[in-house]
Amino acid sequence: MNLTTSMLQLASALDGRLVEYTSEINVILVPVTSHHCQAVIGQRVEKNGRAIIEFSSKVCELCANRENHQIILRLNQELFYSKVIIHEDQLRVTAECLADQFTEPLMASIIAEVATVAYNLDHREINAETPETPVFAQ
């Protein structure tokens, strides 16, 4: 499966946009509301000797008033494909799949979850005192 071609088809189907950042890294802008998009990075990487397709999206820079580890730990129990991580002082949502088991429907589900969770974490969970809806609700 060609990752760039598949992400381009998905971007078209979602009314989003694909940016070929480098030959190995693509960025898909996924509409998450009628006026907002979330950027999701897709790339093929090697991990433990296996080819992996990895998707990630930045939520926010961490600072004292925006960290809530309980929300992150609770949320990781609820997610299907992705996980919330802290990487280089950034809160990120990531998901991985073995390249040889990867399909276009799986890619669509993973990208939708990564984009939705990242957007909702940044705009609802982290900024709000009490969350109104789960961050993975679409």
Secondary structure, DSSP 8 states (H G I E B T S, - for coil): --HHHHHHHHHHHHT-EEEE-SSSEEEEEEE-SSS-EEEEEEEEEEETTEEEEEEEEEEEE--TTT--HHHHHHHHHH-SSEEEEEETTEEEEEEEEEGGG--HHHHHHHHHHHHHHHHHIIIIITTSSS-SS-TT--
